[in-house]
Each structure stands twice: as structure tokens, then as C-alpha cells.
């Protein structure tokens, strides 16, 4: 137990940490360094496919579920499967977002291979794909064969460890047109079209729309509970799971310690924690100065993978431009409660195509990387 001088004191409804114990409490409640080890050891594997995979697992993915299983095959190939225990059944009822995460994984795998001169020949859905309105199953998402000496490095690979998802309030600084043009160029690939807007009337509409999407997801019990189920509160939980949505730092640690930040409170729309969470994200939405979105024809499962590949390239260019990025695609989802907003956003910026990603970009203070599970957790026999 802490000494009397280090106890928490509740005064006037606020929480105050006694000064003598504060330093130790803060030190113990910093973001888990161990949970981010994968970012430090990327590229250190001896076997070449494992080395490429050590980078691929750093790819962005929905709710940080890291929904990837990999089977190494022969001497020069591997097969990627979706981890069916890591799907998002409420917010992603047709597994579209999961496949975007798989596409990002495959593109980062390809970039890592190209850095060493290997071409990664990707065959999507070698045993067939599920229907667009179906669910993923045990069939492979992709098969990859590596060919030595058949590729040249891509400059974007240099940004892999500089890439972050930044969900914080962005700085009041507009994004230059030249930088937005660079993002559009990077995200326009594999049959995917990227578009962008700066701090104009359209951005104002998108600030409102993305906020309403977040609000609907938060006030829909099933979708909110899905997020809560993968929340990791405090460094111990983050280190244990190394996935999901993290709530870390001294403020969160203090709130958790006194019972203010719990899964039950976060799920209760009448609780202070829930209301403060909404206020926090409202401020984040209001701070957006620029948006980028990705579209394609939406006609195939392979197109969802390609959207993920394009998104991976977009995120790396964001890092190259010294910007921050935050996916804010709730309005693009397919559960019933969001249907009205889905139609609205497609009428606003869809241009007759299928929106696959909508993100805010801008300038922001730095954040830590998201946790990652170790490579061994992704490999199957």
C-alpha cells in the first residue's frame, strides 16, 4: 500500500494526488514501453519473410485489432488470413474495414520486401472471396510469393517508423496546398482515387459530419460496446494485450484508480466519463483543418484490399510531410443506425464512387505509437 503521504485525496469533487507520491504515480502510469517493442525490433529478424513481416505488422488497422494470421509456406511464400476472432461485428458488419487493414498490411509487406530487392507477388483471395454483403471466413485473404532481385526500394519505406495515428486535438494551422497535393498523389494508386480539401466550406461540412458520425457510433449501444470491449485501460492492460484502443497516462491512471474511468462508466451515457469522452472528441473534430478521402468502384473484395494498400501509402506520405492523420470514417460504415449519414457523406464527396476512407490531416503535437503484438502471435503452423 502507498504511504499516507502518497494517498489519493478527494477534495471538493476533484481528485488531487498528494505531492510526495505524485512522481512515483506519474512514472508508473506512463504509456507502456514494452507494448511498443515491435516498433523497436522491426527489421531484426534473420529469416527474410519474418523480417518483412516484422514491418508489416506495424500497419494501421481498425480499432487496432491487428486482424492478421500468417502461415509461412515453402522457402519463398506466405499466406495471409483474417483472424476471425478479431473482427468488428457491430461497426464493420461486412468486414470491409478488416480487409482495408489487411491491404495496409500487404502494402507494408511489399515495401519492406522491396527495400531488400524482393518483389512481393500478391494474389488476393486465391480460394475465392466472400460476397460483398457476407462475412470473411477461413479462406485466405492473399497469397504472397517473394522473388529476389526483382524490385527496387520505394522512398516511402523510410517513413515506416515515423508513421503515427494521432487522435488528439490538432494545431490551429492550415495545411499547405502543396502538401495536400502530395497526399493526393500518394493515395491515388491501385485503382483508388484520393481527394482532399483544406480549411474551406467543405471542411466545415466535414467537421460537422465526422462529429455526427462519432456521436451516432457512441450513442448506439452495440457499436459503443464494441469499442469498450477492446479498450485497454492503464499500462498493465496495454502491456497484457498489446492491441485495441489505449487509455494511458497519469490522468487516465488516476481516473481508473478512483473508479471514474471504468468500462461500466464509459458505456453509460449518463456518466461523467462518457460525457467527457464525447466532449473530448467534439474538440478533436472541431480542430480539423483538412481532410482526405479515398474512393474506388466498391465492386469487389479485392478493391477493399486495394483501398488499404492506397491508405498505407497515404499514411506514409503524411509522415513525410510532417503532418498528422486520424481516420474518421464512421459515416462510411454499414450498420443500420448510420445509414442516413452514409447517404449524406456519399452525396457530399462520393462523386458516384464508394468511399473507403475519410481522414483528417493536419499539424499536431507528437504522440506515442500504438501498441503491437509480437510477430510470433501472428504466425500459425
KELOVEX-40061 format. One record per residue (C-alpha): residue number from 1; x, y, z. Coordinates in steps of 0.5 Angstrom, whole numbers, plus 500, padded with zeros to 3 digits. Example, Ala and Ser with C-alpha at 12.3 -4.5 7.8 and 13.67 -1.06 7.14 Angstrom:
<atoms>
ATOM    k   px   py   pz
ATOM    1  525  491  516
ATOM    2  527  498  514
</atoms>
This chain:
<atoms>
ATOM    k   px   py   pz
ATOM    1  500  500  500
ATOM    2  502  507  499
ATOM    3  504  511  505
ATOM    4  500  516  508
ATOM    5  503  522  504
ATOM    6  502  519  498
ATOM    7  495  517  498
ATOM    8  489  520  493
ATOM    9  485  525  497
ATOM   10  478  527  494
ATOM   11  477  535  495
ATOM   12  471  538  493
ATOM   13  469  533  488
ATOM   14  476  534  485
ATOM   15  482  529  485
ATOM   16  488  531  488
ATOM   17  495  527  488
ATOM   18  499  528  495
ATOM   19  505  532  492
ATOM   20  510  527  495
ATOM   21  507  521  492
ATOM   22  506  524  485
ATOM   23  512  523  482
ATOM   24  512  516  483
ATOM   25  505  515  481
ATOM   26  506  519  474
ATOM   27  512  515  473
ATOM   28  508  508  474
ATOM   29  503  511  469
ATOM   30  507  513  463
ATOM   31  505  509  456
ATOM   32  507  502  457
ATOM   33  514  502  453
ATOM   34  514  494  453
ATOM   35  508  494  449
ATOM   36  511  498  444
ATOM   37  517  494  443
ATOM   38  515  492  436
ATOM   39  517  499  433
ATOM   40  524  498  436
ATOM   41  525  491  434
ATOM   42  523  492  427
ATOM   43  528  489  422
ATOM   44  532  485  426
ATOM   45  529  478  424
ATOM   46  534  473  421
ATOM   47  529  470  416
ATOM   48  528  475  411
ATOM   49  520  473  411
ATOM   50  520  474  418
ATOM   51  524  481  417
ATOM   52  519  483  412
ATOM   53  513  481  417
ATOM   54  516  485  423
ATOM   55  515  491  419
ATOM   56  508  489  416
ATOM   57  505  488  423
ATOM   58  506  496  424
ATOM   59  501  497  419
ATOM   60  495  502  421
ATOM   61  488  497  422
ATOM   62  481  498  425
ATOM   63  481  499  433
ATOM   64  488  497  433
ATOM   65  485  490  433
ATOM   66  491  487  428
ATOM   67  487  482  425
ATOM   68  492  478  421
ATOM   69  494  471  421
ATOM   70  500  469  417
ATOM   71  503  462  415
ATOM   72  510  461  412
ATOM   73  510  456  406
ATOM   74  516  453  403
ATOM   75  522  457  402
ATOM   76  519  464  399
ATOM   77  512  465  400
ATOM   78  507  466  406
ATOM   79  499  466  406
ATOM   80  495  472  410
ATOM   81  489  470  413
ATOM   82  484  475  417
ATOM   83  484  473  425
ATOM   84  476  471  425
ATOM   85  477  472  433
ATOM   86  479  480  432
ATOM   87  473  482  427
ATOM   88  469  488  429
ATOM   89  462  485  428
ATOM   90  458  491  430
ATOM   91  462  497  427
ATOM   92  464  493  421
ATOM   93  459  488  419
ATOM   94  461  486  413
ATOM   95  469  486  415
ATOM   96  470  492  410
ATOM   97  475  495  415
ATOM   98  478  489  417
ATOM   99  480  488  409
ATOM  100  483  495  409
ATOM  101  487  493  415
ATOM  102  489  487  411
ATOM  103  491  491  405
ATOM  104  495  496  409
ATOM  105  499  490  412
ATOM  106  500  487  405
ATOM  107  503  494  402
ATOM  108  508  495  408
ATOM  109  510  488  407
ATOM  110  511  489  400
ATOM  111  515  496  401
ATOM  112  519  492  407
ATOM  113  521  487  401
ATOM  114  523  492  396
ATOM  115  527  495  401
ATOM  116  532  489  400
ATOM  117  530  488  393
ATOM  118  525  483  393
ATOM  119  519  483  389
ATOM  120  512  481  393
ATOM  121  507  478  388
ATOM  122  501  478  392
ATOM  123  495  474  390
ATOM  124  488  476  393
ATOM  125  483  471  395
ATOM  126  487  465  392
ATOM  127  481  461  394
ATOM  128  475  466  393
ATOM  129  472  472  396
ATOM  130  466  472  400
ATOM  131  460  476  398
ATOM  132  461  484  399
ATOM  133  455  483  404
ATOM  134  458  477  407
ATOM  135  463  476  412
ATOM  136  470  473  412
ATOM  137  471  466  413
ATOM  138  477  461  414
ATOM  139  479  462  406
ATOM  140  486  466  405
ATOM  141  486  473  404
ATOM  142  492  473  400
ATOM  143  498  469  398
ATOM  144  505  472  397
ATOM  145  511  470  394
ATOM  146  518  473  394
ATOM  147  522  474  388
ATOM  148  529  476  390
ATOM  149  533  482  386
ATOM  150  526  484  382
ATOM  151  524  490  386
ATOM  152  527  497  388
ATOM  153  526  501  394
ATOM  154  521  506  395
ATOM  155  522  512  398
ATOM  156  516  512  402
ATOM  157  519  506  406
ATOM  158  524  511  410
ATOM  159  517  514  414
ATOM  160  515  507  417
ATOM  161  517  508  424
ATOM  162  515  516  423
ATOM  163  508  514  422
ATOM  164  503  515  428
ATOM  165  496  515  428
ATOM  166  494  522  432
ATOM  167  487  523  435
ATOM  168  489  529  439
ATOM  169  487  536  438
ATOM  170  490  539  432
ATOM  171  494  545  432
ATOM  172  491  552  429
ATOM  173  495  552  423
ATOM  174  492  550  416
ATOM  175  496  545  411
ATOM  176  499  548  405
ATOM  177  496  546  398
ATOM  178  503  543  396
ATOM  179  503  538  402
ATOM  180  495  536  400
ATOM  181  497  535  393
ATOM  182  503  531  395
ATOM  183  498  527  400
ATOM  184  493  526  394
ATOM  185  499  524  389
ATOM  186  501  518  394
ATOM  187  494  516  396
ATOM  188  492  515  389
ATOM  189  494  508  387
ATOM  190  491  501  386
ATOM  191  485  504  383
ATOM  192  484  508  389
ATOM  193  483  516  388
ATOM  194  485  520  393
ATOM  195  482  527  394
ATOM  196  483  533  399
ATOM  197  480  540  402
ATOM  198  484  545  406
ATOM  199  480  549  411
ATOM  200  475  552  407
ATOM  201  467  551  407
ATOM  202  467  544  405
ATOM  203  472  542  411
ATOM  204  467  546  415
ATOM  205  462  541  413
ATOM  206  466  535  414
ATOM  207  468  537  421
ATOM  208  460  537  423
ATOM  209  459  531  419
ATOM  210  465  527  422
ATOM  211  463  529  429
ATOM  212  456  527  428
ATOM  213  459  520  426
ATOM  214  463  519  432
ATOM  215  456  521  436
ATOM  216  452  516  433
ATOM  217  457  511  434
ATOM  218  458  513  441
ATOM  219  450  513  443
ATOM  220  449  506  439
ATOM  221  450  501  445
ATOM  222  452  496  440
ATOM  223  458  500  437
ATOM  224  460  503  443
ATOM  225  460  497  447
ATOM  226  465  494  441
ATOM  227  470  500  443
ATOM  228  469  499  450
ATOM  229  471  492  450
ATOM  230  478  493  446
ATOM  231  479  499  451
ATOM  232  486  498  455
ATOM  233  486  502  461
ATOM  234  493  503  464
ATOM  235  500  501  462
ATOM  236  498  494  465
ATOM  237  493  492  461
ATOM  238  496  495  455
ATOM  239  502  491  456
ATOM  240  498  485  457
ATOM  241  494  486  451
ATOM  242  498  490  446
ATOM  243  492  492  442
ATOM  244  486  495  442
ATOM  245  484  503  444
ATOM  246  489  505  449
ATOM  247  487  510  455
ATOM  248  494  511  458
ATOM  249  498  517  462
ATOM  250  497  519  469
ATOM  251  490  523  468
ATOM  252  487  516  466
ATOM  253  491  512  471
ATOM  254  488  517  477
ATOM  255  481  516  474
ATOM  256  482  509  474
ATOM  257  485  508  481
ATOM  258  479  512  484
ATOM  259  473  509  480
ATOM  260  472  514  475
ATOM  261  475  511  469
ATOM  262  472  504  468
ATOM  263  469  500  463
ATOM  264  462  501  466
ATOM  265  462  508  467
ATOM  266  465  509  459
ATOM  267  459  505  457
ATOM  268  454  509  461
ATOM  269  451  515  457
ATOM  270  449  519  464
ATOM  271  456  518  467
ATOM  272  461  524  467
ATOM  273  467  519  464
ATOM  274  462  518  458
ATOM  275  460  526  457
ATOM  276  467  528  458
ATOM  277  469  523  453
ATOM  278  464  526  448
ATOM  279  467  533  449
ATOM  280  474  531  448
ATOM  281  472  528  441
ATOM  282  468  534  440
ATOM  283  474  538  441
ATOM  284  478  534  436
ATOM  285  473  534  431
ATOM  286  473  542  431
ATOM  287  480  542  431
ATOM  288  481  539  424
ATOM  289  483  544  418
ATOM  290  484  539  412
ATOM  291  481  532  410
ATOM  292  483  527  405
ATOM  293  478  521  403
ATOM  294  479  515  398
ATOM  295  474  512  393
ATOM  296  474  507  389
ATOM  297  469  503  385
ATOM  298  467  499  391
ATOM  299  465  493  387
ATOM  300  470  487  390
ATOM  301  473  485  396
ATOM  302  480  486  392
ATOM  303  478  493  392
ATOM  304  478  494  399
ATOM  305  485  491  400
ATOM  306  487  496  395
ATOM  307  484  501  399
ATOM  308  488  499  404
ATOM  309  494  499  400
ATOM  310  493  506  398
ATOM  311  491  508  405
ATOM  312  498  505  407
ATOM  313  502  510  402
ATOM  314  498  516  404
ATOM  315  500  515  412
ATOM  316  507  515  410
ATOM  317  507  521  406
ATOM  318  503  524  411
ATOM  319  509  523  416
ATOM  320  514  525  410
ATOM  321  510  532  410
ATOM  322  511  533  418
ATOM  323  503  532  419
ATOM  324  499  528  423
ATOM  325  493  523  421
ATOM  326  487  521  424
ATOM  327  482  516  421
ATOM  328  475  519  422
ATOM  329  471  514  418
ATOM  330  465  513  422
ATOM  331  460  515  417
ATOM  332  462  510  412
ATOM  333  460  504  416
ATOM  334  455  500  414
ATOM  335  451  498  421
ATOM  336  443  501  421
ATOM  337  444  507  425
ATOM  338  449  510  421
ATOM  339  445  509  414
ATOM  340  443  516  414
ATOM  341  450  519  415
ATOM  342  453  514  410
ATOM  343  448  517  404
ATOM  344  450  524  406
ATOM  345  457  523  406
ATOM  346  457  520  399
ATOM  347  452  525  396
ATOM  348  457  530  399
ATOM  349  464  528  397
ATOM  350  463  521  394
ATOM  351  462  523  387
ATOM  352  459  517  385
ATOM  353  464  512  388
ATOM  354  465  508  394
ATOM  355  468  512  400
ATOM  356  473  507  403
ATOM  357  477  512  408
ATOM  358  476  519  411
ATOM  359  481  522  415
ATOM  360  483  529  418
ATOM  361  490  531  417
ATOM  362  494  537  420
ATOM  363  499  539  425
ATOM  364  499  536  432
ATOM  365  504  535  438
ATOM  366  507  528  437
ATOM  367  504  522  440
ATOM  368  507  515  442
ATOM  369  506  509  437
ATOM  370  500  505  438
ATOM  371  502  498  441
ATOM  372  503  492  437
ATOM  373  503  485  439
ATOM  374  510  481  437
ATOM  375  511  477  431
ATOM  376  510  470  434
ATOM  377  503  472  436
ATOM  378  501  473  428
ATOM  379  504  466  426
ATOM  380  501  460  425
ATOM  381  503  453  423
</atoms>
